[in-house]
Amino acid sequence: MSEKLYDVIIVGGRIAGASLAARLGAAGLKVLILEKDTVPGRTVVSCPLLLSSGMQLLDEIGIDESLYAPDNTRFAGVALEMGEYFRTFVEIPDVYGRHFLYGIDRQVLDEALWKNLERFPNVTQLENFSVRELLVDEDGKANGVTGMYKGGESQTFLAEAVIGADGRHSIVARKAGAVVTEEITQYNTAVYYAYWEGVEAYQAQEKEWIQIHSGCNGFSAVVIPASKGLTGVLAQCRHDYFNAPGGVDAWYRDTIHSFPRIAQRLKNAKQVTALSGMKNVGNLFRQAWGNGWALAGDAYHQKDSYDAQGIYDALLGAKILALQLIDWKEGKKDWVTSMQSYNREVYDALHPMFKSTLDRLKREMFTSPSPKMANGLLRWVLTNKKYRERFGLLATRRISPKNWASPGVMLSAILSGAAADFRKKPDQEKWWTLPALQA
Ligand SMILES: Cc1cc2nc3c(=O)[nH]c(=O)nc-3n(C[C@H](O)[C@H](O)[C@H](O)COP(=O)(O)OP(=O)(O)OC[C@H]3O[C@@H](n4cnc5c(N)ncnc54)[C@H](O)[C@@H]3O)c2cc1C
C-alpha cells in the first residue's frame, strides 16, 4: 500500500498515454504511468501507416524518426485500385518537410514512446500493473487507482487526477461511468491482418506505394510493408458481410486470395505471424471528462482504421489534454474550466475527420458501384489531379475535413474527366489502367 501523491496518474502506456506523460513530464508535473503489459510486449491490434502529421507530433515530444522507422520503410503514398476498373495514386504532399509515409511496426513505435519517458525524473513508469478500480473521495472526485501486479500483489496509488489512456476497452471509462456520447454502428467493419515475409514490392511511376485494393463489393485489402522485412497484409469487409463458418483464419486466407492483385504479390511469401484484428471496429465518442478524471486516445474516441488516423488522433488529443492539465496544475484554470476547454477543443479537432472517414466508408465500402459508374463518375473523380492533391492534404490533416472535397472540386473533376474521355483516341495510353495480371 502506497500513499504517495502524484499530480496525474495515466492508465495505459502507449500512443495516448506515453505521449501525454512526455508532455506533462516536460512541464514538470509529477506523473505516474501504469501499463498492464510490458512494453513493447504484446502488440495492440494495429497494422499502421504513419503519416507526416503524426510524425510532426512525435518530433514535438523528442522522438526521432530513426527510432520508429529504423529500416526507412518510406512510401510515396497510396496506390488505390478500384477492383479491375482502374487505379489511382494519392501522393503524400510535402508537409512539415516530409512528402512520404511510413509503414511501421507498432511494437517499435510503442517502445520508442515508452523509452522516451526515461528522460523525465518526475515521470514514474510501471509495467505489468493492471488497474482494477478507480478510487473516489467523499465528494465523488477521482483521486487514485487500485490495481494488481502480474504476480498478484495489489497496490493503491493516489493522485489529483486520473487519465484513462487505456484503449478501446478502457477500465477508467467503465469505472467512471463515462457515457458514449455519439456512436454510429451502421458502417462498422471487420478487419484482420497478419505479417508476411517475401511479399513482392509494389512499384509504379518509378516509386513504391502502399497498395489498397477495393473489391468494390464490400471487401478490401491493404498491403503495408513495415520493418524487419515484414509486410502487413490486411483484409477488411463490411460488418454485415463478415461470415466465417470455417474460422477467421480461413476467412482471411479466402478474402486475400479472392483478390488476384494481392494474391500475385504473395505468391512467394509466407505468413509468419498469427492473425490479429477484430470483428467489429467501432465508431464512437465517449464523455471526455468528469470529476477528477479524463479520457484520451481510443478510450475517448474510436474510429475505423480506413483512413489511418488513429495514431495522429491519439497524439493530438493527448497534446490538447496536456495543455489543459498544465494550465490547471499551474493554477491558471480550475478543473472544470480546463476540462471544458479540453472537451471542446478535442471534439472540434477530431470530429470532422471522424465524419469524413464514415462518409468514405459509406461511399467506398458500403456502396458497390455499377461498372458504368466505376468506369465513369468514380474514375473521373478519383483520378482527378486536384481531387488527389486535396485527398493527400486531408490525410495529413493540412486542410479541414469539413470541405476538402467541395462541390466545386467534385464538379470540375467530373467535367474534366468526362471531357478527357470524350477527346481521347482509342489507343492513347491511360496512366490509370491496371497492368496485366501476372500469369
Ligand atoms: C486493425 C487496425 C489498424 C489500424 N491501423 C492504423 C493505422 O494505419 N494508422 C493509425 O494511425 N492508426 C491505426 N489504427 C488505430 C490505432 O492503432 C489506435 O488509434 C491507437 O493504438 C490508439 O492508441 P491508445 O494509446 O489510445 O490506445 P492503445 O494503443 O490501445 O493503448 C492502450 C494501452 O492501455 C493499456 N491498458 C488497458 N487497460 C489497462 C489497465 N486496466 N491497466 C493498465 N493498462 C491498461 C493496454 O495494455 C495498452 O497498452 C488501427 C487500428 C486497428 C484496429
The ligand as an SDF file (V2000), in Angstrom:
LIG
                    3D

 53 58  0  0  0  0  0  0  0  0999 V2000
   -6.7400   -3.0850  -37.4970 C   0  0  0  0  0  0  0  0  0  0  0  0
   -6.3240   -1.7050  -37.1040 C   0  0  0  0  0  0  0  0  0  0  0  0
   -5.4660   -0.9910  -37.9180 C   0  0  0  0  0  0  0  0  0  0  0  0
   -5.0790    0.3000  -37.5550 C   0  0  0  0  0  0  0  0  0  0  0  0
   -4.2590    0.9740  -38.3940 N   0  0  0  0  0  0  0  0  0  0  0  0
   -3.8990    2.2370  -38.0900 C   0  0  0  0  0  0  0  0  0  0  0  0
   -3.0750    2.9930  -38.9780 C   0  0  0  0  0  0  0  0  0  0  0  0
   -2.7130    2.5390  -40.0540 O   0  0  0  0  0  0  0  0  0  0  0  0
   -2.7030    4.2350  -38.5970 N   0  0  0  0  0  0  0  0  0  0  0  0
   -3.1350    4.7950  -37.4340 C   0  0  0  0  0  0  0  0  0  0  0  0
   -2.7940    5.9460  -37.1580 O   0  0  0  0  0  0  0  0  0  0  0  0
   -3.9380    4.1120  -36.5750 N   0  0  0  0  0  0  0  0  0  0  0  0
   -4.3290    2.8560  -36.8690 C   0  0  0  0  0  0  0  0  0  0  0  0
   -5.1370    2.1720  -36.0140 N   0  0  0  0  0  0  0  0  0  0  0  0
   -5.6070    2.8270  -34.7860 C   0  0  0  0  0  0  0  0  0  0  0  0
   -4.5500    2.9070  -33.6760 C   0  0  0  0  0  0  0  0  0  0  0  0
   -3.9630    1.6490  -33.5010 O   0  0  0  0  0  0  0  0  0  0  0  0
   -5.2050    3.3590  -32.3570 C   0  0  0  0  0  0  0  0  0  0  0  0
   -5.9870    4.5050  -32.5790 O   0  0  0  0  0  0  0  0  0  0  0  0
   -4.1340    3.6610  -31.2850 C   0  0  0  0  0  0  0  0  0  0  0  0
   -3.4860    2.4620  -30.9160 O   0  0  0  0  0  0  0  0  0  0  0  0
   -4.7540    4.3030  -30.0390 C   0  0  0  0  0  0  0  0  0  0  0  0
   -3.7550    4.4670  -29.0480 O   0  0  0  0  0  0  0  0  0  0  0  0
   -4.1110    4.4840  -27.4880 P   0  0  0  0  0  0  0  0  0  0  0  0
   -2.8520    4.8160  -26.7810 O   0  0  0  0  0  0  0  0  0  0  0  0
   -5.2990    5.3230  -27.2620 O   0  0  0  0  0  0  0  0  0  0  0  0
   -4.5860    3.0120  -27.1440 O   0  0  0  0  0  0  0  0  0  0  0  0
   -3.7790    1.6310  -27.2060 P   0  0  0  0  0  0  0  0  0  0  0  0
   -2.7170    1.6890  -28.2450 O   0  0  0  0  0  0  0  0  0  0  0  0
   -4.8240    0.5840  -27.3080 O   0  0  0  0  0  0  0  0  0  0  0  0
   -3.0560    1.5350  -25.7830 O   0  0  0  0  0  0  0  0  0  0  0  0
   -3.7800    1.3550  -24.5970 C   0  0  0  0  0  0  0  0  0  0  0  0
   -2.8590    0.7650  -23.5430 C   0  0  0  0  0  0  0  0  0  0  0  0
   -3.5670    0.7090  -22.2950 O   0  0  0  0  0  0  0  0  0  0  0  0
   -3.1920   -0.4730  -21.6250 C   0  0  0  0  0  0  0  0  0  0  0  0
   -4.2480   -0.8310  -20.6550 N   0  0  0  0  0  0  0  0  0  0  0  0
   -5.5070   -1.2200  -20.9320 C   0  0  0  0  0  0  0  0  0  0  0  0
   -6.1840   -1.4930  -19.7920 N   0  0  0  0  0  0  0  0  0  0  0  0
   -5.2990   -1.2700  -18.7840 C   0  0  0  0  0  0  0  0  0  0  0  0
   -5.3970   -1.3980  -17.3700 C   0  0  0  0  0  0  0  0  0  0  0  0
   -6.5120   -1.8190  -16.7780 N   0  0  0  0  0  0  0  0  0  0  0  0
   -4.3130   -1.0910  -16.6060 N   0  0  0  0  0  0  0  0  0  0  0  0
   -3.1590   -0.6670  -17.1890 C   0  0  0  0  0  0  0  0  0  0  0  0
   -3.0260   -0.5470  -18.5310 N   0  0  0  0  0  0  0  0  0  0  0  0
   -4.0750   -0.8350  -19.3190 C   0  0  0  0  0  0  0  0  0  0  0  0
   -3.0850   -1.5070  -22.7460 C   0  0  0  0  0  0  0  0  0  0  0  0
   -2.3000   -2.6180  -22.3360 O   0  0  0  0  0  0  0  0  0  0  0  0
   -2.4250   -0.6730  -23.8480 C   0  0  0  0  0  0  0  0  0  0  0  0
   -1.0250   -0.7820  -23.7780 O   0  0  0  0  0  0  0  0  0  0  0  0
   -5.5590    0.8860  -36.3550 C   0  0  0  0  0  0  0  0  0  0  0  0
   -6.4180    0.1630  -35.5270 C   0  0  0  0  0  0  0  0  0  0  0  0
   -6.8170   -1.1140  -35.9000 C   0  0  0  0  0  0  0  0  0  0  0  0
   -7.7710   -1.8540  -35.0100 C   0  0  0  0  0  0  0  0  0  0  0  0
  1  2  1  0
  2  3  1  0
  2 52  2  0
  3  4  2  0
  4  5  1  0
  4 50  1  0
  5  6  2  0
  6  7  1  0
  6 13  1  0
  7  8  2  0
  7  9  1  0
  9 10  1  0
 10 11  2  0
 10 12  1  0
 12 13  2  0
 13 14  1  0
 14 15  1  0
 14 50  1  0
 15 16  1  0
 16 17  1  0
 16 18  1  0
 18 19  1  0
 18 20  1  0
 20 21  1  0
 20 22  1  0
 22 23  1  0
 23 24  1  0
 24 25  2  0
 24 26  1  0
 24 27  1  0
 27 28  1  0
 28 29  2  0
 28 30  1  0
 28 31  1  0
 31 32  1  0
 32 33  1  0
 33 34  1  0
 33 48  1  0
 34 35  1  0
 35 36  1  0
 35 46  1  0
 36 37  1  0
 36 45  1  0
 37 38  2  0
 38 39  1  0
 39 40  1  0
 39 45  2  0
 40 41  1  0
 40 42  2  0
 42 43  1  0
 43 44  2  0
 44 45  1  0
 46 47  1  0
 46 48  1  0
 48 49  1  0
 50 51  2  0
 51 52  1  0
 52 53  1  0
M  END
$$$$
